[in-house]
Amino acid sequence: MSINEIQDELIAEFSMLTDWVDKYEYLIQLGKDLPPIDPQYKTDDHLIKGCQSKVWLHAELKQDGKIYFTADSDAIISKGLVSLVIRILSGHTPEEIAKADLYCIDRIGLKEHLSPTRSNGLVSMIKQMKLYAIAFQSQLKHA
């Protein structure tokens, strides 16, 4: 499934939920469903800068040429947000991730329903994933 197809699927899922209490609960559930990150990656090196809560992110470029992300957070909403972004970007090539336009964030209405600090944290998560993608892209060109 392409990045845009996944985003469209998420928009459809969130649009079925009528109020923001339900949407927050869904976001929390996404966080609970996030596969655990290997404890070796829960270090300061893997913390996303710009997040108020602690969010650890690990990226791995696999043999299939795609990046797979794992993450964890000490806050349930942040864990849901990183889970959402992982669902969109994980399992795609560095080039696809670097070029991705995450329009679903606005269409779901997350920006206006998150506190400014959470919104900044979400931007930092996306930025960090794109930085990993650019680094892997560069690595592949020089391999």
ROSE-4610 file (N, C-alpha, C; in Angstrom, 1 decimal, always signed):
// ROSE-4610
residu = [M/M/M/S/S/S/I/I/I/N/N/N/E/E/E/I/I/I/Q/Q/Q/D/D/D/E/E/E/L/L/L/I/I/I/A/A/A/E/E/E/F/F/F/S/S/S/M/M/M/L/L/L/T/T/T/D/D/D/W/W/W/V/V/V/D/D/D/K/K/K/Y/Y/Y/E/E/E/Y/Y/Y/L/L/L/I/I/I/Q/Q/Q/L/L/L/G/G/G/K/K/K/D/D/D/L/L/L/P/P/P/P/P/P/I/I/I/D/D/D/P/P/P/Q/Q/Q/Y/Y/Y/K/K/K/T/T/T/D/D/D/D/D/D/H/H/H/L/L/L/I/I/I/K/K/K/G/G/G/C/C/C/Q/Q/Q/S/S/S/K/K/K/V/V/V/W/W/W/L/L/L/H/H/H/A/A/A/E/E/E/L/L/L/K/K/K/Q/Q/Q/D/D/D/G/G/G/K/K/K/I/I/I/Y/Y/Y/F/F/F/T/T/T/A/A/A/D/D/D/S/S/S/D/D/D/A/A/A/I/I/I/I/I/I/S/S/S/K/K/K/G/G/G/L/L/L/V/V/V/S/S/S/L/L/L/V/V/V/I/I/I/R/R/R/I/I/I/L/L/L/S/S/S/G/G/G/H/H/H/T/T/T/P/P/P/E/E/E/E/E/E/I/I/I/A/A/A/K/K/K/A/A/A/D/D/D/L/L/L/Y/Y/Y/C/C/C/I/I/I/D/D/D/R/R/R/I/I/I/G/G/G/L/L/L/K/K/K/E/E/E/H/H/H/L/L/L/S/S/S/P/P/P/T/T/T/R/R/R/S/S/S/N/N/N/G/G/G/L/L/L/V/V/V/S/S/S/M/M/M/I/I/I/K/K/K/Q/Q/Q/M/M/M/K/K/K/L/L/L/Y/Y/Y/A/A/A/I/I/I/A/A/A/F/F/F/Q/Q/Q/S/S/S/Q/Q/Q/L/L/L/K/K/K/H/H/H/A/A/A]
num = [1/1/1/2/2/2/3/3/3/4/4/4/5/5/5/6/6/6/7/7/7/8/8/8/9/9/9/10/10/10/11/11/11/12/12/12/13/13/13/14/14/14/15/15/15/16/16/16/17/17/17/18/18/18/19/19/19/20/20/20/21/21/21/22/22/22/23/23/23/24/24/24/25/25/25/26/26/26/27/27/27/28/28/28/29/29/29/30/30/30/31/31/31/32/32/32/33/33/33/34/34/34/35/35/35/36/36/36/37/37/37/38/38/38/39/39/39/40/40/40/41/41/41/42/42/42/43/43/43/44/44/44/45/45/45/46/46/46/47/47/47/48/48/48/49/49/49/50/50/50/51/51/51/52/52/52/53/53/53/54/54/54/55/55/55/56/56/56/57/57/57/58/58/58/59/59/59/60/60/60/61/61/61/62/62/62/63/63/63/64/64/64/65/65/65/66/66/66/67/67/67/68/68/68/69/69/69/70/70/70/71/71/71/72/72/72/73/73/73/74/74/74/75/75/75/76/76/76/77/77/77/78/78/78/79/79/79/80/80/80/81/81/81/82/82/82/83/83/83/84/84/84/85/85/85/86/86/86/87/87/87/88/88/88/89/89/89/90/90/90/91/91/91/92/92/92/93/93/93/94/94/94/95/95/95/96/96/96/97/97/97/98/98/98/99/99/99/100/100/100/101/101/101/102/102/102/103/103/103/104/104/104/105/105/105/106/106/106/107/107/107/108/108/108/109/109/109/110/110/110/111/111/111/112/112/112/113/113/113/114/114/114/115/115/115/116/116/116/117/117/117/118/118/118/119/119/119/120/120/120/121/121/121/122/122/122/123/123/123/124/124/124/125/125/125/126/126/126/127/127/127/128/128/128/129/129/129/130/130/130/131/131/131/132/132/132/133/133/133/134/134/134/135/135/135/136/136/136/137/137/137/138/138/138/139/139/139/140/140/140/141/141/141/142/142/142/143/143/143]
x = [+0.8/+0.0/+0.9/+0.5/+1.3/+1.1/+2.0/+1.9/+0.5/+0.1/-1.1/-2.3/-2.3/-3.4/-3.5/-2.4/-2.5/-3.1/-2.7/-3.3/-4.8/-5.2/-6.6/-7.4/-6.8/-7.4/-7.6/-6.5/-6.6/-7.6/-7.7/-8.7/-10.1/-10.3/-11.6/-11.9/-10.9/-11.1/-11.5/-10.7/-11.0/-12.3/-12.7/-14.0/-15.2/-15.1/-16.2/-16.4/-15.4/-15.5/-16.1/-17.2/-17.9/-17.3/-16.8/-16.3/-14.8/-14.2/-12.8/-12.4/-13.4/-13.1/-12.9/-13.7/-13.5/-12.2/-11.9/-10.7/-9.5/-9.5/-8.4/-8.3/-9.4/-9.4/-8.8/-9.1/-8.6/-7.1/-6.6/-5.2/-4.5/-5.1/-4.5/-4.4/-5.5/-5.5/-4.4/-4.2/-3.1/-1.7/-1.6/-0.3/-0.2/-1.3/-1.3/-1.0/-1.3/-1.1/+0.3/+1.1/+2.4/+3.3/+4.0/+4.9/+6.0/+6.5/+7.5/+8.8/+9.5/+10.8/+11.8/+12.8/+13.9/+14.5/+14.6/+15.1/+16.4/+17.2/+18.6/+18.4/+17.3/+17.1/+16.4/+16.1/+15.5/+16.6/+17.4/+18.5/+18.3/+19.2/+19.1/+19.4/+20.2/+20.5/+19.3/+18.3/+17.1/+15.9/+16.1/+15.0/+14.8/+13.5/+13.2/+13.3/+14.1/+14.2/+13.0/+12.5/+11.3/+10.0/+10.1/+8.9/+9.0/+7.8/+7.8/+7.9/+7.2/+7.4/+8.5/+8.9/+10.0/+9.4/+10.0/+9.6/+10.9/+11.1/+12.2/+11.9/+12.8/+12.5/+13.7/+13.5/+14.6/+14.2/+15.1/+14.9/+15.9/+15.4/+16.3/+16.0/+17.1/+16.9/+17.2/+16.1/+16.2/+16.7/+16.9/+17.4/+16.5/+15.2/+14.3/+14.3/+15.3/+15.4/+14.4/+13.7/+12.7/+13.1/+12.6/+12.9/+11.7/+12.1/+11.1/+11.4/+10.3/+10.5/+9.9/+10.5/+9.9/+10.1/+9.1/+9.1/+8.4/+8.6/+7.9/+7.9/+6.9/+6.8/+6.4/+6.7/+6.2/+4.9/+4.3/+3.0/+2.0/+0.8/-0.1/-0.5/-0.7/-1.1/+0.1/+1.3/+2.5/+2.8/+2.5/+2.7/+1.7/+0.5/-0.5/-0.1/+0.5/+0.9/+2.0/+3.0/+4.2/+3.7/+2.8/+2.2/+1.5/+0.8/+0.1/+1.1/+2.2/+3.2/+3.9/+4.2/+4.9/+4.0/+2.7/+1.8/+1.9/+2.0/+2.1/+3.4/+4.5/+5.8/+6.6/+6.4/+7.2/+6.9/+8.0/+7.8/+7.9/+8.4/+8.6/+10.0/+10.4/+11.8/+12.2/+13.5/+13.9/+13.4/+13.4/+12.9/+11.5/+10.6/+9.2/+8.9/+9.7/+9.5/+10.0/+11.1/+11.6/+10.7/+10.0/+9.2/+7.7/+7.4/+6.0/+5.4/+4.2/+3.4/+2.3/+2.5/+1.5/+0.3/-0.5/-1.7/-2.8/-2.7/-3.8/-3.8/-2.6/-2.6/-3.6/-3.6/-4.6/-6.0/-6.1/-7.5/-8.2/-7.4/-8.0/-8.4/-7.6/-7.9/-7.0/-5.9/-5.0/-4.4/-4.0/-3.2/-4.1/-5.4/-6.2/-6.7/-6.5/-7.0/-5.9/-4.7/-3.5/-3.0/-2.5/-1.9/-0.7/-0.3/+0.9/+2.1/+2.3/+3.5/+3.4/+2.2/+2.0/+2.1/+1.6/+1.7/+3.1/+3.9/+5.3/+6.0/+5.6/+6.2/+5.9/+4.7/+4.3/+5.1/+5.3/+6.2/+7.6/+8.1/+9.5/+9.6/+8.5/+8.5/+8.6/+7.8/+7.8/+9.2/+9.7/+11.0/+12.1/+12.1/+13.1/+13.0/+11.8/+11.7/+12.2/+11.9/+12.4/+13.9/+14.5/+15.9/+16.6/+16.0/+16.5/+16.4/+15.3/+15.2/+16.2/+16.5/+17.5/+18.9/+19.2/+20.5/+20.6/+19.6/+19.7/+19.8/+19.1/+19.2/+20.6/+21.3/+22.6/+23.6/+23.3/+24.1/+24.0/+22.8/+22.5/+23.3/+23.3/+24.0/+25.5/+26.0/+27.5/+27.9/+26.9/+27.2/+27.8]
y = [-1.2/+0.0/+1.3/+2.2/+3.5/+4.3/+5.3/+6.2/+7.0/+7.4/+8.1/+7.2/+6.0/+5.0/+4.8/+4.7/+4.5/+5.8/+6.9/+8.2/+8.3/+7.9/+7.9/+7.0/+5.8/+4.8/+5.4/+6.1/+6.7/+7.8/+8.6/+9.7/+9.1/+8.0/+7.3/+6.7/+6.1/+5.6/+6.7/+7.8/+8.9/+9.6/+9.6/+10.3/+9.5/+8.2/+7.5/+7.8/+8.4/+8.8/+10.2/+10.3/+11.6/+12.7/+12.4/+13.5/+13.2/+14.3/+14.2/+13.3/+13.0/+12.0/+10.7/+10.3/+9.0/+9.0/+10.1/+10.2/+10.0/+10.7/+10.5/+9.1/+8.5/+7.1/+6.2/+6.5/+5.7/+5.9/+7.1/+7.4/+6.7/+6.7/+5.9/+4.4/+3.9/+2.5/+2.2/+3.1/+2.9/+2.8/+3.6/+3.6/+2.3/+1.8/+0.5/-0.7/-0.6/-1.6/-1.5/-0.5/-0.3/-1.4/-2.1/-3.2/-2.6/-3.3/-2.7/-2.5/-1.4/-1.1/-2.0/-2.4/-3.1/-2.2/-2.7/-1.9/-1.2/-1.8/-1.2/+0.1/+0.4/+1.7/+2.7/+2.4/+3.4/+4.1/+4.9/+5.6/+7.1/+8.0/+9.4/+9.6/+8.7/+8.9/+8.7/+8.0/+7.7/+8.6/+9.5/+10.4/+11.5/+11.7/+12.8/+14.1/+15.0/+16.3/+17.2/+17.9/+18.8/+18.2/+17.0/+16.4/+16.7/+17.1/+17.4/+16.1/+15.1/+13.8/+13.0/+11.9/+11.1/+10.2/+10.4/+9.5/+9.0/+7.7/+7.0/+6.5/+6.7/+6.3/+5.6/+4.4/+3.7/+3.4/+3.6/+3.3/+2.3/+1.4/+0.3/+0.1/+0.2/+0.0/-1.5/-2.2/-3.7/-4.0/-5.3/-5.8/-5.5/-5.3/-5.0/-3.5/-2.8/-1.4/-0.4/-0.9/-0.1/+0.1/+1.2/+1.6/+1.1/+0.5/+0.1/+0.8/+1.4/+2.2/+1.5/+1.6/+1.2/+2.4/+2.5/+3.6/+3.3/+4.2/+4.1/+5.5/+5.7/+7.0/+6.7/+7.7/+7.6/+8.3/+8.8/+9.4/+8.8/+8.5/+7.7/+8.4/+9.7/+10.4/+10.5/+10.8/+10.8/+9.5/+8.4/+7.0/+6.8/+7.3/+7.1/+7.9/+9.1/+9.9/+9.3/+8.8/+8.2/+6.9/+6.2/+5.0/+5.3/+6.4/+6.9/+7.2/+7.9/+8.3/+7.0/+6.1/+4.9/+4.1/+4.0/+3.3/+3.9/+5.2/+5.8/+5.6/+5.8/+5.8/+4.5/+3.7/+2.5/+1.5/+0.9/-0.1/+0.5/+1.7/+2.4/+2.7/+3.1/+3.4/+4.7/+4.9/+6.3/+7.4/+7.2/+8.3/+8.6/+7.5/+7.7/+8.5/+8.1/+8.8/+10.2/+10.5/+11.8/+12.8/+12.2/+13.1/+13.1/+12.3/+12.2/+13.5/+13.8/+14.9/+14.3/+14.6/+14.0/+14.8/+14.8/+15.6/+15.1/+13.9/+13.3/+14.0/+14.5/+15.2/+16.3/+17.1/+18.3/+17.8/+16.8/+16.3/+15.6/+14.9/+14.3/+15.4/+16.5/+17.6/+17.6/+16.9/+16.7/+18.0/+18.8/+20.1/+21.0/+21.1/+22.1/+21.5/+20.1/+19.5/+19.1/+19.3/+19.0/+20.3/+20.1/+21.3/+21.7/+23.0/+23.4/+22.6/+22.1/+21.3/+19.9/+19.3/+18.0/+18.2/+19.3/+19.6/+19.7/+20.4/+20.6/+19.2/+18.4/+17.1/+16.2/+16.3/+15.6/+16.0/+17.3/+17.8/+17.3/+17.2/+16.7/+15.2/+14.5/+13.0/+12.9/+13.6/+13.5/+13.9/+15.0/+15.6/+14.5/+13.9/+12.9/+11.7/+11.2/+10.1/+10.5/+11.7/+12.2/+12.3/+12.7/+12.8/+11.5/+10.5/+9.1/+8.7/+9.0/+8.6/+9.2/+10.5/+11.2/+10.6/+10.3/+9.7/+8.3/+7.5/+6.2/+6.4/+7.4/+7.6/+7.9/+8.8/+9.1/+7.9/+7.1/+5.9/+4.9/+4.8/+3.9/+4.4/+5.7/+6.3/+6.1/+6.0/+5.9/+4.4/+3.5/+2.1/+1.5]
z = [+0.0/+0.0/+0.0/-0.8/-0.9/+0.4/+0.6/+1.7/+1.6/+0.4/+0.3/+0.5/+0.1/+0.3/+1.8/+2.6/+4.0/+4.7/+4.2/+4.7/+4.5/+3.3/+2.9/+3.8/+4.1/+5.0/+6.4/+6.9/+8.2/+8.3/+7.2/+7.2/+7.3/+6.5/+6.6/+8.0/+8.6/+10.0/+11.0/+10.9/+11.8/+11.5/+10.3/+9.9/+10.4/+10.7/+11.3/+12.7/+13.4/+14.8/+14.8/+15.6/+15.5/+16.4/+17.6/+18.4/+18.8/+19.3/+19.6/+20.8/+21.6/+22.7/+22.1/+21.1/+20.4/+19.6/+19.0/+18.2/+19.1/+20.2/+21.2/+21.7/+21.9/+22.4/+21.3/+20.0/+18.9/+18.8/+19.0/+19.0/+20.1/+21.3/+22.4/+22.1/+21.4/+21.0/+20.0/+19.1/+18.1/+18.9/+19.9/+20.7/+21.4/+22.0/+22.7/+21.7/+20.4/+19.5/+18.9/+19.2/+18.7/+19.2/+18.3/+18.7/+19.6/+20.6/+21.5/+20.8/+21.2/+20.7/+21.5/+20.8/+21.5/+22.6/+23.8/+24.9/+24.7/+23.8/+23.5/+22.8/+22.2/+21.5/+22.4/+23.6/+24.5/+25.2/+24.4/+24.9/+24.5/+25.1/+24.7/+23.2/+22.6/+21.2/+20.3/+20.8/+20.0/+20.4/+21.4/+21.8/+20.7/+20.4/+19.4/+20.1/+19.6/+20.2/+19.7/+20.6/+20.3/+20.9/+21.5/+22.1/+23.6/+24.1/+25.6/+26.4/+25.9/+26.5/+25.9/+26.5/+25.9/+24.8/+23.6/+22.5/+21.9/+21.9/+21.3/+19.9/+19.0/+17.6/+17.1/+16.5/+15.8/+14.4/+13.5/+12.1/+11.6/+10.8/+10.2/+8.8/+8.0/+6.5/+6.3/+5.8/+5.7/+4.3/+4.0/+2.8/+1.6/+1.9/+0.8/+0.4/+1.0/+0.6/+1.2/+2.2/+2.9/+4.3/+4.9/+6.2/+7.1/+8.3/+9.2/+10.5/+11.1/+12.3/+13.5/+14.7/+15.9/+16.9/+17.8/+18.7/+20.0/+21.0/+22.2/+22.8/+23.8/+24.5/+25.9/+26.8/+28.1/+28.3/+27.2/+27.3/+26.3/+26.7/+25.8/+24.5/+24.6/+23.4/+22.4/+22.9/+22.1/+21.5/+22.2/+21.7/+20.6/+20.7/+19.7/+18.4/+18.6/+17.5/+16.7/+17.5/+16.8/+16.1/+16.7/+16.1/+14.8/+14.7/+13.5/+12.4/+12.7/+11.7/+11.3/+12.2/+11.8/+10.8/+11.1/+10.2/+8.8/+8.7/+7.4/+6.7/+7.4/+6.8/+6.8/+7.8/+7.9/+6.8/+6.3/+5.2/+3.8/+3.7/+2.4/+2.2/+1.0/+0.6/+1.2/+1.4/+1.9/+1.0/-0.3/-1.2/-1.0/-0.9/-0.7/+0.6/+1.7/+3.0/+2.9/+2.3/+2.2/+1.5/+0.4/-0.4/+0.1/+1.1/+1.5/+2.0/+1.6/+2.1/+3.0/+4.3/+5.3/+5.4/+4.4/+4.4/+5.3/+5.8/+6.6/+8.0/+8.5/+9.8/+9.8/+8.7/+8.7/+8.4/+7.5/+7.2/+8.4/+9.2/+10.4/+11.4/+11.4/+12.3/+13.5/+13.4/+14.6/+15.0/+14.0/+14.4/+15.3/+14.9/+15.7/+17.0/+17.2/+18.4/+19.4/+19.0/+19.8/+20.5/+21.7/+22.3/+21.5/+21.6/+20.8/+21.1/+22.3/+22.5/+21.9/+21.9/+21.2/+19.7/+19.2/+17.8/+17.3/+18.1/+17.8/+17.9/+18.9/+19.0/+17.8/+17.3/+16.1/+14.9/+14.7/+13.6/+13.8/+15.0/+15.3/+15.0/+15.2/+14.9/+13.4/+12.6/+11.2/+10.6/+11.2/+10.7/+11.0/+12.2/+12.5/+11.5/+11.2/+10.3/+8.9/+8.5/+7.2/+7.2/+8.3/+8.4/+8.3/+9.0/+8.8/+7.3/+6.7/+5.3/+4.4/+4.6/+3.9/+4.1/+5.4/+5.7/+5.0/+5.1/+4.4/+2.9/+2.3/+0.9/+0.5/+1.3/+1.1/+1.2/+2.2/+2.4/+1.2/+0.7/-0.5/-1.7/-1.9/-3.1/-3.0/-1.8/-1.6/-1.4/-1.5/-1.2/-2.4]
